[in-house]
Amino acid sequence: MKNVKIPLIIAALSAVSFGSFAQSITATASTLDDAEAKIAQQARDEGAQYKITESYAGNQVHMTARLIK
């Protein structure tokens, strides 16, 4: 019986994890506020919230976020 349950549990957990992958989005702008505004707009377009995961400021600001649905 234990040999039957283990593959079923693995299959169920695999299905859940594949369905819950988060989408990453990026934006580039001249300021942090402008980059975050672009991220926020992309999230609104997708009907999701977002969490900023990375931001880099050089000549321009590059920002990466993860969408949370």
C-alpha positions in Angstrom: 0.0 0.0 0.0 2.9 2.4 0.8 4.3 1.7 -2.7 1.1 2.9 -4.2 0.7 6.1 -2.1 4.2 7.5 -2.8 3.8 7.8 -6.6 0.4 9.4 -6.1 1.7 11.9 -3.6 4.6 12.7 -5.9 2.2 13.2 -8.8 0.0 15.5 -6.8 2.8 17.6 -5.5 4.3 17.9 -9.0 1.0 19.2 -10.4 0.7 21.8 -7.7 4.3 23.1 -8.1 3.9 23.4 -11.9 0.8 25.4 -11.5 2.3 27.9 -9.0 5.3 29.1 -10.9 5.6 32.9 -10.7 6.1 35.0 -13.7 9.0 37.5 -13.7 8.7 40.9 -15.3 11.4 43.6 -15.9 11.4 47.4 -16.6 14.0 49.9 -17.4 13.7 53.7 -16.7 15.7 56.7 -15.7 14.5 56.7 -12.0 13.5 54.1 -9.4 10.0 55.6 -9.3 9.6 55.4 -13.1 10.8 51.8 -13.1 8.4 50.8 -10.3 5.5 52.6 -12.1 6.2 50.5 -15.2 6.3 47.3 -13.1 3.1 48.3 -11.4 1.4 48.9 -14.7 2.5 45.5 -16.1 1.2 43.8 -12.9 -2.2 45.7 -13.3 -2.4 44.5 -16.9 -1.9 40.9 -15.7 -4.4 41.3 -12.8 -1.7 40.5 -10.3 0.3 42.0 -7.4 4.1 42.2 -7.6 7.1 41.9 -5.4 10.4 43.6 -6.5 13.2 41.0 -6.5 16.0 43.0 -8.0 17.0 46.6 -8.8 20.1 47.9 -10.4 21.0 51.6 -10.9 23.7 52.5 -13.4 23.1 54.9 -16.2 19.5 53.7 -16.0 17.5 51.7 -13.5 16.8 48.1 -14.3 14.1 46.5 -12.1 12.9 42.9 -11.9 9.7 41.8 -10.1 7.8 38.6 -9.5 4.0 38.6 -10.2 1.8 37.2 -7.5 -1.6 36.0 -8.7 
